[in-house]
């Protein structure tokens, strides 16, 4: 092993706002003091159980556009849920957008967070 993953960083226009969206989705603590990062208007963190997400202000942020190769997603998060329908209602109420519901037989659905980053809810 060469390295250990410290965090996943998402570019966005509103770091604190996006960190609060993911806190409502995943739990955790927004902007917990951590000697690895300084916190300011351009950087926010979310410490969850076993993972740190960081949110970095990017002026003129251009979110990915589902499924447009000119503005690709580049990466996405897969988030496990017990009840896909209930989880969908909850993330939509938080400000997510449904990108791809597909059919009822599939075990996942694709959403975008308020900054446009795709993520999947995956039935456990």
N, C-alpha and C positions, 0 to 999 in steps of 0.2 A: 504494500500500500504506500502510495506516495503522499497522499493528502487526505484531509478530512473535511467534509462539506461544512462550512460555517453557516451559510445562509443562502437563500435565493433572493435576488434583487429584482424588483419590477420597476421599470421607468413609468412615470405618470406625471400628471399636472398637479395633483393634490396628495402628497405623501400621507399626511395625517388622516385625511378623509378615506383614502383607500385602506390604510391600516385599520381603521375602525370598521370598514366593511368586512375585512377578513377576520377581525376579532369576533364580530357577530356571527360569522360563518364557522370559524374554527375554535373559538375560545382563545384564551391566552391573555397576555399583558402587552398593551401598547406602550412603547417607549420606556421599557424597564431599563434602569441604569445598567450599562454594560461597558466595561473598559475597552472593548474592541471598537466601539463606534461613538462618535459625538453626535448628539441630536440637535437639530435645528429645523428651520422652516423648509429645508431642502432634503431632509432625511428623516424617516421614521422607521421604527421596527415593531415587529410583533413576535414576541416569544411565545411559542406554543409548546405543547408537550413533544419534545424531541426535535423541533424544527424552528428556525428563526426565518421569518420573511422580512425583507427590508424593502422600503419604498423610497425611490430616489426621484426628486423633482427633475423633470426634463422640460425645459422651455419649448414651447411649440410641439408638445408631445403629439405624435401621430399614432393613434392606436392601430393595432392590427385590424384588418377587415376580413371577416370570415367569408369564405374561402376564396380570397383574392390573392393570387400569386404576386401581385404588385406590392401588397402590404401583408406579408405572411405573418402567421402567429409566432413563429420561431420556437416557441415552447408553450406548454400548457400544464396545468396542475390537474391530476386526477384525485378526487376527494371521495372517500368511501362513505356511503350512507346506508342506513337500514331500510328506510322507506323513501323510494325515489319520488313518488308523487308529493308526499308531505315536504320533503326537502326542496323540491322545485317551488312549491308555494312560498316557502320561507325565504329562499334566495331571491325570488322575484320581488317579494315585499321589501327586501334590503336594498334593492336597486339594480340587481343583475338583470340581464336580458337573455332570453332564450334564443339560441342560435340554431339548434338542430335537435328537435324532439324525436324524429324518425318514427320507428314503429314500437309498439308495446312489447314486442319480443326481445328487443335489444336491452341490455342491462345498464346503459348509460345514456346521458343527455348532455349536450354541449351548451354552455352559457358563456356570457361575457361579464366580467366585473364592471363596475361603473367607469373604469378607465379604458375599457375595451379589451382587456386581456382574456383570452378564452380559458375556461376551465371546465372539467367534466365532473358531474356527479355520477358515481358508479355504485350501483346496488351491490351490497355485500352478499 
